[in-house]
Amino acid sequence: MTGRRHLFLPELATADAPYAHAVAEGDMVHLAGFIAQDDPAWAGRHGTIEEETAAALDLMARALAAAGFGLGDLVRVGVFMTDLGDFARMNAVYARYFPAGRQPARTCVSVAALLGGAKIEIDGIARRRAP
């Protein structure tokens, strides 16, 4: 893959926002932050930290797939949470998406608020593995 590609998932509520959902160039892709509420099915809805974590990671997987990547290609993930008291519950869901020994590097920080009343936002950087 050569050249820079700006990827937009037209089915998301953020499809007309002034940013790309992912930018792929060469063997790398940078992902915007995803919240459950980006999916129109979540419009006006707030879920548990477990539900919102799974929804954000599922959206990331869709963006990665659009770029020809997968969750296994993630090398760094950023997690932004409004309540670090939910960390263990978030982490239990997160662990289901990344097999032991193949987890990306990760930061997790507390933030005062997220768009749409979300509890969690997740972004990342992926790099295609050499064959």
C-alpha positions in Angstrom: 0.0 0.0 0.0 1.4 3.4 -0.9 0.1 6.9 -0.5 -2.0 8.4 2.2 -5.6 7.3 2.6 -8.2 9.2 4.7 -10.9 6.7 5.7 -14.4 7.5 6.7 -17.0 5.0 7.9 -20.2 6.4 6.3 -22.5 4.4 8.6 -21.2 6.3 11.7 -22.9 9.4 13.2 -19.5 11.2 12.8 -19.3 10.5 9.1 -19.7 14.3 8.3 -17.3 15.4 11.1 -14.2 17.4 10.1 -11.8 14.5 10.7 -11.0 11.1 9.3 -11.9 8.0 11.3 -8.5 6.6 10.2 -5.5 7.7 8.2 -3.5 4.9 6.6 -0.1 5.4 5.0 2.3 2.6 4.0 2.2 -0.1 6.7 0.7 2.2 9.4 -2.8 3.5 10.3 -3.7 6.1 12.9 -7.1 5.8 14.4 -9.3 8.7 15.7 -10.8 8.2 19.1 -14.0 6.1 19.1 -16.9 6.2 21.5 -19.9 4.0 21.5 -22.1 7.0 20.7 -20.4 7.3 17.3 -22.6 4.5 16.2 -26.1 5.7 15.3 -27.5 2.7 17.2 -26.3 4.3 20.4 -27.9 7.7 19.7 -29.0 9.2 23.0 -28.1 6.0 24.8 -25.6 5.5 27.7 -24.4 2.0 28.6 -22.3 0.3 31.2 -18.6 0.7 31.0 -18.5 -2.9 29.7 -20.9 -2.1 26.9 -19.3 1.1 25.9 -15.8 -0.5 25.9 -16.9 -3.3 23.6 -18.7 -0.9 21.3 -15.7 1.4 21.0 -13.4 -1.5 20.3 -15.8 -2.9 17.7 -15.8 0.5 16.0 -12.0 0.5 16.0 -12.0 -3.0 14.5 -14.3 -1.7 11.7 -12.1 1.3 11.0 -9.0 -1.0 10.9 -10.7 -3.4 8.6 -11.6 -0.6 6.2 -7.8 0.1 6.0 -6.9 -3.5 5.6 -5.7 -4.0 9.1 -7.0 -5.9 12.2 -6.9 -5.4 16.0 -3.8 -7.6 16.1 -2.0 -4.9 14.2 -2.4 -2.3 16.9 0.9 -1.3 18.5 -0.4 1.5 20.7 -3.8 2.2 22.3 -5.0 5.3 24.2 -7.9 4.9 26.6 -9.7 7.9 28.0 -12.2 7.3 30.9 -14.4 9.6 32.8 -14.3 7.3 35.9 -11.1 5.3 36.7 -13.2 3.5 39.3 -14.4 1.5 36.3 -10.9 0.5 35.3 -11.1 -3.2 36.3 -14.4 -3.6 34.5 -13.1 -1.9 31.4 -9.9 -3.9 31.5 -11.8 -7.3 31.7 -13.6 -6.4 28.4 -10.5 -5.0 26.8 -8.5 -8.2 27.6 -11.0 -10.2 25.5 -10.0 -8.3 22.4 -6.2 -8.9 22.7 -4.7 -12.3 23.3 -2.1 -12.7 26.0 1.4 -11.9 24.7 0.0 -9.8 21.8 -1.4 -6.8 23.6 -0.5 -3.3 22.2 1.2 -0.8 24.5 -1.5 1.3 26.2 -2.1 4.4 28.2 -5.2 5.0 30.3 -6.1 8.4 31.6 -9.0 10.0 33.4 -10.8 12.9 31.7 -13.4 15.2 33.0 -15.9 14.5 30.2 -16.3 13.0 26.8 -18.6 13.8 23.9 -22.1 12.5 24.0 -21.8 11.6 27.7 -19.6 8.7 26.8 -17.8 6.9 29.6 -14.8 5.8 27.5 -13.0 6.8 24.3 -10.3 4.7 22.6 -7.8 5.6 19.9 -4.8 3.8 18.5 -2.0 3.3 16.0 -1.5 0.1 14.0 1.3 -1.2 11.9 1.1 -4.2 9.6 3.3 -7.0 10.6 5.9 -8.3 8.3 4.9 -11.6 6.6 
